[in-house]
Amino acid sequence: MTGNHLRPQITAGEILLSDFLEPRGLSQSEFSKTVGWPQSKVQDIVSGRRGISPETALVLSYALGTTPDFWLKAQNHHYTCQ
């Protein structure tokens, strides 16, 4: 048995929160206003109730200085590792 089964899977929403919003001192509400989304959309992404679509990845990449591919790979990695 490998240790892979013991590691919790990190979602793209968790990356959004812990690696981008929190270090910048942005609340989910502030970020939602910045990108023009309803606050519920950001909350759903962070909580893992909503995935990252190509359109969402594009908006995140522009807003956070990443690439759309970064967000899509984070999304795909989570679902392929479950």
Backbone as a ProteinNet text record, in pm:
[ID]
protein_1_A
[PRIMARY]
MTGNHLRPQITAGEILLSDFLEPRGLSQSEFSKTVGWPQSKVQDIVSGRRGISPETALVLSYALGTTPDFWLKAQNHHYTCQ
[TERTIARY]
85.1	0	88.6	53.6	132.5	73.3	150.9	104.8	9	-11	-98.9	-240	-285.3	-421.6	-438.7	-329	-336.4	-334.1	-292.7	-285.1	-421.1	-465	-591	-570.7	-670.2	-662.8	-697.7	-615	-636.3	-713.4	-818.9	-900.8	-847.7	-890	-854.6	-907.6	-1022.1	-1078.2	-993.1	-935.9	-846.2	-719.4	-670.8	-554.9	-589.8	-706.1	-751	-749.9	-805.6	-814.7	-678.4	-607.7	-485.8	-363.8	-357.6	-238.8	-256.5	-380.3	-402.3	-481.3	-596.8	-679.1	-621.4	-595.5	-546.1	-413.4	-313.8	-187.7	-203.7	-304.3	-327.9	-422.9	-470.4	-562.4	-698.8	-736.1	-865.9	-967.4	-1084.4	-1194	-1258.8	-1337.1	-1410.6	-1504.8	-1563.6	-1654.6	-1581.7	-1465.2	-1387.2	-1344.7	-1301	-1257.6	-1374.3	-1490.5	-1606.5	-1640.7	-1628.5	-1653.5	-1548.2	-1423.5	-1313.8	-1335.1	-1381.4	-1397.9	-1539.5	-1631.1	-1767.8	-1854.6	-1823.8	-1902.8	-1989	-2098.4	-2172.3	-2082.4	-2097.3	-2017.7	-2038.7	-2159.4	-2189	-2103.3	-2066.2	-1981.9	-1843.7	-1785.7	-1654.1	-1663.1	-1766.7	-1784.6	-1797.3	-1871.1	-1889.3	-1758.6	-1676.4	-1546.4	-1455.9	-1447.8	-1360.4	-1402.4	-1532	-1581	-1578.8	-1550.3	-1546.9	-1681.1	-1782.5	-1915.7	-1925.5	-1831.2	-1831.7	-1691.8	-1686.3	-1557.9	-1509.5	-1393.6	-1331.4	-1357.9	-1440.7	-1467.4	-1358.1	-1347.2	-1249.9	-1270.9	-1395.7	-1424.1	-1381.2	-1408	-1367.3	-1215.2	-1148.3	-1001.8	-944.8	-1007.8	-961.6	-972.9	-1086.1	-1105.9	-1005.7	-989.5	-893.7	-752.3	-715.8	-580.4	-555.7	-652.5	-637.2	-630.9	-715.8	-725.1	-605.6	-546	-444.1	-304.7	-289.4	-158.1	-106.7	-197.4	-160.1	-196.9	-209.4	-256.1	-385.3	-468.3	-587.1	-548.3	-438.5	-392	-361.8	-309.2	-281.6	-408.3	-518.9	-644.5	-708.7	-700.4	-758.7	-681.6	-549.9	-470.8	-499.4	-514.5	-547.6	-682.5	-777.5	-909.8	-900.6	-833.9	-823.4	-744.9	-641.1	-561.7	-646.6	-729.1	-814.1	-908.1	-970.1	-1068.7	-1005.5	-884.2	-821.6	-755.5	-733.4	-667.6	-766	-891.3	-988.6	-1009.9
-118.8	0	123.7	220.6	343	449.6	553	663.8	756.8	737.5	826.7	828.9	720.1	713.3	793	830.5	900.3	1051.4	1099.7	1243.6	1299.8	1404.6	1466.3	1538.9	1534	1601.7	1749.3	1834	1978.1	2020.8	2095.9	2142.1	2274.9	2308	2437	2550.9	2529.9	2631.9	2654.5	2546.5	2560.5	2635.1	2610.3	2683.8	2831.4	2858.7	2997	3068.6	3005.4	3068.1	3080.2	2969.8	2970.8	3029.8	3020	3068.3	3205	3249.2	3375.7	3478	3439.8	3538.2	3573.7	3473.3	3500.9	3577.2	3537.8	3613.6	3759.4	3785.7	3923	4000.5	3933.2	3997.9	4023.5	3943.7	3959.8	3862.2	3913.1	3825	3770	3667.5	3612.3	3716.9	3796	3902	4008.2	4050.2	4150.3	4096.4	3971.9	3913.2	3901.1	3863.4	3849.8	3983.9	4090.9	4224.6	4259.5	4222.8	4251.8	4186.5	4062.5	3989.7	3997.7	4058.6	4075.2	3951.6	3866.5	3745.6	3762.5	3687.8	3684.5	3621.4	3668	3613.9	3463.5	3418.4	3275.5	3191.3	3245.4	3170.1	3147.3	3250.4	3236.5	3140	3153.6	3062.6	2918.2	2896.3	2760.9	2703.5	2785.5	2739.5	2703.3	2792.9	2770.1	2645.2	2623.4	2508.2	2377.9	2386	2266.2	2225.3	2308.7	2277.6	2313	2393.2	2434.2	2413.2	2358.3	2334.3	2455.8	2439.4	2544.9	2514.8	2596.6	2583.7	2659.1	2639.6	2717.8	2869.3	2911.7	3054.6	3105.1	3026.3	3062.2	3067.1	2971.1	2968	3093.4	3138.7	3258.9	3381.8	3396.9	3510.3	3504.9	3387	3372.8	3406.8	3363.6	3390	3539	3610.8	3755.5	3827	3786.3	3854.6	3826.3	3707.9	3666.4	3650	3681	3674.9	3533.9	3442.4	3304.1	3274.8	3150.8	3111.1	3030.4	3029	2943.5	2796.9	2756	2617.3	2579.6	2673.6	2647.7	2602.5	2674.4	2644.3	2517.2	2494.7	2373.6	2249.5	2260.6	2146.8	2120	2225.6	2207.3	2137.3	2176.3	2114.3	1968.8	1943	1806.8	1716.1	1767.5	1686.7	1639.7	1727.8	1690.4	1575.1	1585.9	1485	1353.3	1357.9	1233.7	1160.8	1229	1166.3	1113.9	1135.6	1089.1	940.6
0	0	0	-79.3	-87	1.6	27.7	110.7	39.4	-90.8	-165.6	-111.5	-54.1	-3.6	124.9	186.4	313.5	298.1	182.1	160.6	123.4	192.4	150.7	17.9	-66.3	-194.8	-177.9	-235.3	-227.9	-352	-331.2	-443.1	-496.4	-617	-675.4	-587.9	-526.3	-437.1	-313.8	-260.5	-145.4	-184.7	-306.4	-356.9	-371.7	-426.2	-441	-307.1	-206.4	-74.8	-7.6	6.7	88.8	19.9	-113.5	-183.6	-249.3	-264.7	-334.4	-253	-200.9	-130.4	6	88.9	224.6	224.6	144.2	145.1	100.5	20.1	-27.5	63.9	166.9	259	198.5	99.9	33.7	90.4	121.4	160.5	33.5	49.7	-64.2	-121.7	-34.5	-77.6	-160.4	-112.9	-187.4	-323.1	-324.9	-451.9	-549.4	-498.7	-587.4	-652.6	-577.5	-634.3	-738.7	-712.1	-803.8	-939.7	-939	-1065.5	-1121.2	-1047.2	-1096.4	-1086	-989.2	-966.3	-843	-834.4	-707.8	-600	-478.9	-368.8	-355.3	-383.5	-371.8	-466.4	-582.2	-675.8	-616.1	-558.1	-495.5	-377	-296.8	-182.7	-229.5	-336.6	-389.4	-443.2	-507.1	-557	-440	-342.1	-226.6	-149.4	-136.2	-59.5	-138.8	-269.1	-352.2	-408.6	-390	-445.2	-593.3	-641.5	-782.3	-837	-955.8	-1019.9	-1097	-1156	-1235.8	-1383	-1444.2	-1587.7	-1663.4	-1793.8	-1870.3	-1856.4	-1853.5	-1838.8	-1701.3	-1598.8	-1463.2	-1454.4	-1515.4	-1515.4	-1581.7	-1686.2	-1756	-1666.3	-1599.1	-1508.7	-1392.8	-1333.8	-1223.2	-1268.6	-1388.2	-1436.9	-1455.4	-1510.8	-1526.6	-1391.8	-1301.6	-1172.6	-1082.3	-1096.8	-1000.9	-1060.7	-1188.8	-1251.1	-1273.5	-1300.4	-1329	-1474	-1506.5	-1639.3	-1623.8	-1726	-1719	-1698.2	-1759.9	-1748.7	-1603.2	-1526	-1384.7	-1313	-1335.1	-1266.4	-1318.8	-1448.7	-1505	-1460.3	-1452.5	-1403	-1256.2	-1177	-1035.3	-1022.1	-1103.2	-1103.4	-1145.4	-1255.2	-1307.9	-1214	-1152.2	-1059.5	-942.3	-890.4	-777.8	-814.9	-931.6	-968.6	-1014.1	-1069	-1112.3	-995.8	-885.2	-769.7	-667.5	-683.3	-584.2	-593.3
[MASK]
++++++++++++++++++++++++++++++++++++++++++++++++++++++++++++++++++++++++++++++++++

